[in-house]
Structures are given as C-alpha cells and as structure tokens.
Amino acid sequence: MKALVYNGPGKKAVEERQQPDIAAPTDAVVKIVKTTICGTDLHILKGDVPTCAPGRILGHEGVGIVDKVGAAVTAFHPGDRVIVSCISSCGKCDYCRRGMYSHCVNGGSILGNKIDGTQAEYVRIPFADTSLYHIPGGAEEDALVMLSDILPTGFECGVLNGKVEPGATVAIVGAGPIGLAALLTAQFYSPAQIIMVDMDDNRPQMATRFGATSVINNKDGKAVDKIMTMTNGRGVDTAIEAVGVPASFITCEDIVAPGGIIANIGVHGVKADLHLERLWDRNIAITTRLVDTVTTPMLLKTVQSHRIDPKQLITHRFKLDRILEAYETFGAAAKTNALKVLIEA
C-alpha cells in the first residue's frame, strides 16, 4: 500500500508499505477513504515531537471502512463506515475512567506518532471499540473528517477549558484551522464578542464569515492595544492561544482580563515566557490540554443537525498519490490560503 512516511526532521516520502494486519484481539484494520493533514504533522516534520521516530507513517485523522476486526471487537464489523479518532483509548485504565483518554496508559496520542497512522491506504486501530465512531447513514463524510481531531480539539482545549459563557468576551489568537474550529464551537455559548487575531491577510476574512464579531490583523504588532481599546481597557474573559509560538501566548497574557482564563491549544516546540510579575495578582487561570475526544459524539450530533458545518474548513482536495503536493500546499498556507486539505484514496 502507499503511505506517507516521516524519515527524520525535514524528510518525508511516499513509500510502499505492507498492509497492516490484526496484532491484538481489540484491533481493527480500517481502509482509509479520506484523511487530512494536521499542524501536529508539521511539528513532527520539524523534529518537535521526539516520540515520533523516523520510519513512521504519519496521520491521525480520517474516515474509512472497517476491513477486518480482532476477536474481541464487538461494536464494529467489516464494512462499517467509521470515523477514526485521533486518540486511541483502552477505556479501562485510570485515565480513561476519568475521561482523560489522551493520557490512556495503553494508547493516547499514538496514531502517526508512536504507531503508524492514517495517511495511508490502510491503518491498524488499537482498542477499536473505544477508538472508532460509527458514521450515520447519509452523513457528509467530508465534514466528519473534521471530527477526528480539529473540531473536538478546538472545542475541548479552547472553548471548554476557556469556560466560554453567554455574554463573555473571547479572543482567539490564531485564525488557522484550530482557531476557526474554536470559533465555530464557541458560538454554542453565545459570547457577546469573539475577536480573532492573526497575521495572515486572508484568514481574518474567513473568520468573519465563520462568525467572528471582530477581526484584527496583527502585522503591525498592535493587536493588544486594539483589543484593550475595544474592551474599554478591561481585556477579555477568555484568551485562546491557537498557534503554538511564544509571541501568541504572550499576547494572551497581555489581553486577559482580571478573573479571566488563558486556554492554550497550540503545540509549543520552544519555551514561552510566563510574566508572573504582571499576572500574579490578577486572579487568572491558565489551562493546557491534549484533546480527549470525549465530546466527539455530541459534536457528531451538532454536525448531523447542521448546527455547525466544519466542511467550511476544507479549502483544498488531493488524491493520496499527490499527498506531497498537499503537504506543500498546507505548509505554505500564507500563500495558498489553505485551511484543511482533504486527501482522498
């Protein structure tokens, strides 16, 4: 089968690999129909994720068709159409019982990281009963690819951790796919203001279309001043960091209001300064999280009812044999205006 393989920092290639097989009774093998590229894949390619060794097939998102199942799998059968969760959970360990599937001692964030992932024709899914989701009949599969990772990540790590409430003021720093996923799901709670901040000329326009009440292009470095003016010097109740670079985290520190929350989503590869000399007396909270995907069933219902349409995040489409071109397009988003690229078998 064809697969996109990480061969060390800055190195990737499409290679022929053996089709995976059942390795444990709880496994399923899924034929991938559609997958996508995540910012985390770019972090891996930069060498920011040391747990991912050269030779690994990348990818942790997708929809597909169950090809075969292990003897202990009871919820899925060959031929079932499924969403692949970016998190593999055994459902039995202490962390899983606490709903912290991302920290499952037997699984967690392993697809395309510690085990081979979804940017291939087939993928082996451990703990299939608790790591796959049935696709309802008639569902729009393009939209459901966004339920593998990006939508629950924006919602859980940004909106839920940020405790967005009716009437609140929210700033999302970073209008990329994750930031826009947070924007879409923040609207469940009717905040009074959702301010999007980015340095890209195109993305703020997209944010307006997706429901932002205000957008700020921070090319001039004056986003903090503008937000403080917009909020009468108070700042925002929730500041969501959706980039993963020190400057964006510091922006969140500068705009959070007393009693507010900084909710970090971004994957940080280098240290970011925490200015406690300014924040120690402001009653703020700082949250971090790796998506647990506990909200995936709920989000699936909202997509099914057309309450939100994550398909809007898809800007480019490629076949699997053009996945290297897809990576170039996604990695040069400032030039290509790419958000999510959909890769089809």
N, C-alpha and C positions, 0 to 999 in steps of 0.2 A: 504494500500500500504506500501511497505518497504521504509524507509528513514533513512539517516544518520543524527543523532541529536546531537547537541552540548549541553552538560549538565553541563557546567561550566569549568573553566580552567583545562586542562588536562583530561577532561572527554568527551567521545563520545560513541555512541552506535547506533546500527541498531535497529530501532523500527518500530512497525506497527502504521501507522497514517491514518486518514481518507483522502480519495482522495479529493483534493481541488475542489471548485466549483466557478462559476462566482460570484464575490462580487460587481462589478460595471459594468456599461454598456460598459466601454472601456477595460474590461479584456478579456483575452483568457486563456484557460487551455490547456497546452501542454503535451502530453505524451513523456517523455524523452526517446530517443533512445541511445544517447551516451553523457557522461559528463566527467569531469576530475576534478582534484584537483589543487588548486592554492596555491602559497605561502601565500596568504592572509588568506586562511583557516587555515594554520598552525599558523599564527599570532593570529587568533581568539582563537584557542585552547590554546594558551599560555596566553590568557587574555589580549592581547594588544589592542583589539578593544572593548571598553566598550559599544558601541551601540548595540552589539550583545548579547542578553540575553539568559540565559540557556533555553533549550527547543526549540531552533531554528533549523530548517532543514538547513544544510549548502549547499554551492554550488552556483555559479553564472555563470556557463558556460554550454554549451551543444547544441545539435541539437535534434530535435524531430518532432512530428507530431501534428498538431493542433487537439485537441479533441472537443472543443466547444468554442464559442465566444459570447461576450456580444452583446447587441442590437446595440451599437454604433460603433462596429468594422466593417470597410468596406474593408480593404485591405487584410484580411485573412479569410479563410473559413475552416471548418472541413476537414481534410485530407491533408491540405497543409503541406509540409515539410519545416521546418524553422530552422534558426539559432537564438538562444536566446542571446540577447545582455546582457553583464554584467551590463549595465547601463539602467535603466528604465527612459524614458523621456516623459513628458507630451506633449512637443512640443509647448506649449503655454506661459509658464512663461517667465520672462525677461531673465533668464539664458539660457533657451532653445533657445530663439530667437537670442541669442548671440553665439550659438553653444557650450555653456558650459553645455552639458547635464548632466555631472557628478554632477553639482550643482543644478539640477532641484529641485525646491522647493516642488514638489509633488512626486518626485521619486529619481533619482540619484542612488548611490551605495547601493541599499536596498536589492537586492536578496541575500539570505543567510546571511543577516546581520540584517536588520530591519523587513524583511518578509521572509517567508520560501522559500528555494532555490531549486536548480536543482539536488541535489544528492538524488533523489527520483524517483519513477516511474512516478509521475505527478507533475507539478508545475503550479501555477497561475501566469500569467504575466500581470501586470497592464500596461495600455497605450499600448496595443498590436500593434496598427497601427504604432507607432514610436519606439517600443522596440523589434520588431522581424524583421527578414530579410528572404525573400524567398530563398530557395535553388534551383538553376537552375537544370534542368533535366540533369542527368548523372554526376553530381558533386560528387567528392570524399568526403564523409561525415567526414571521419577521419580528413582530413585536415581542414575542415570547423569548427570543434570544436575549433581549434586554433584561429578562428576569433571572438569567443565570447569575448575574453579578451586579451590573451597574445600577439597576433600579433599587434592589434591596440595600446596596452599599450607600447610595445617596440618602435613602430613607432612614436606615438604621443608624449609620455613623454620623450623619449630618442632622436630619430632622428630629429623630427620636432622642439622640444624645443631646442635641441642642435644645430640647424641650420647647419647640416652637408652639406658640399658643395663639388663640384668637386675639387680634389687635396688636400683636407683637411687631417689633421692627427687626428684620432679619437682613443680614448682609452675607452674601456668598462670594467669597474671594476665589475666583477661578470659574470661568464660564465654559470650561470644557465639558466633555460628556458626563463626568461625575457631578460637576457643579450644576449642570442642567437637570440631571436626574434628581438632585436635591431640590431644585426649583420646582419641578413638576410635582413632587410629593409634599413639599412644604405647603402647597395650596390646599391640602386636605384640612389644614387647621386654620385657614382664613387669617393669616397675619395681615396687619394693616399695610406694611411695606416690605417688599422684597427687593433689595438693592443688589445688583450683580456687578462685580468688578472684574475687569480683565484688561489685558494689554493688546488684544487682538482687535483689528478693526471690524471684522465680520461677526464675531461671536456675540457682542452686545446686542446687535440687531436680532440675532436668533433668540437671545434671552427675552427681548421684548415680545417676540412672537409667542414664546413659551409661557408668558405670564408675569415677567418681572415688572414691578411698578416703576423702577428707575434703573438705568444702566450707567456705569462710569468706565470710561477708557482711561486706564492709569498710565498711559505712556508718558504723561507729564509728571508722574510721581506725586500728584496732588489728591489722590483718592481719599486719603484720611481727612484732609481739610474739607473736601466736598461733603463727605459723609457727616462730619461733625456740624457743618453748616445746615445740612438737610435735617438733622435731628436736634437742632437748637442747642448744640454743644453737649448733648447727653450721651450720644453713642447708640449702639444697637443692643437689643436684648440678646440676640444670638448672632455670633460671628462664625461662619462655617468656612474652614480652610479646605479648599478643594484643589490644590495644586501640588503641594509636597516640596516646596522650596522655602528657605529661611525667610525671604522677603515677604511672602504671602502670610506666613504665620505671624510675623511681626506686625503686619498690617492689622491682623485680627486683634492683636494685643492693644494696638493703638485706638481701635474703634469700639471695643466692647464697653458697654455701659456698666456702672456700678450694679452689682447683683446679676450681671449677665453671664453668658456661657460662651466659651470658645470650644467649638466642636471640630476636632481635627479629622479629616478624611484622608488627606494626602499621604502618599508613601514617601517618607523622608529618607534620603540617602546620606545626608550630612547633617551636622548639628544645627539647631536653630536656637537663638538666644532667648531666654526667658527673663523678661525685665521685671523681676520681683520688686526692684526699687521703686517702680511705678505702680505695681499691681497689688502689693501686699495688703493694702487696706481697702480694697475695692469690692470685696465680697463676691469675687467671680469664681467660676468653676472652669476647669479645662478638662475636656474628655478626649480619650483616644479609644479606637475600636477597630477591630477587623470584623468585617461583615459576618454575621452568624447565619443569615438567610432564614431566620425564624419568621420573617414577615412574608416570605415568598407566597404561601397560599392566599393570604389576604390581598397581596398585590396582584396575583393572578385574577382574583375576582374583580378588582377595580379595572383591570385591562379588559376583561371579558364584558364588563358593563359599559365600557367606553368612557369611564370616568377620567382616565388618562390614556394617552396614546404614545407610548415610548417609541413607536415606529418612527416618529418625527426625528429621532436622534440619528437615524441611518441616513448618511449622505452619499456613500459610495458602495458599489457592489462589484465583487470579483468572483471568479471561479477559483477553486483550490489550486489549480496549476498556475495561477497568477498571484499567489499569496505574497511573493517577494515584492511585487508591484504594490500590493495592498499595504505592506509594511512601509514602503517608501511614501505612499500617499498619507498614511496615518501619521508617520513620523514628521512629515512636513506640513502639518495642519495649518500653520500660519499662511502658507502659500496655496494649499489645496482647498482650504475651508472644510477640511474633514472633521466630522464628529465621530460617529461609529461607522466602520466599514464592515459590510456583511460579506462573508465568504461562503459560497455555496459549493457543495460537492459536484 
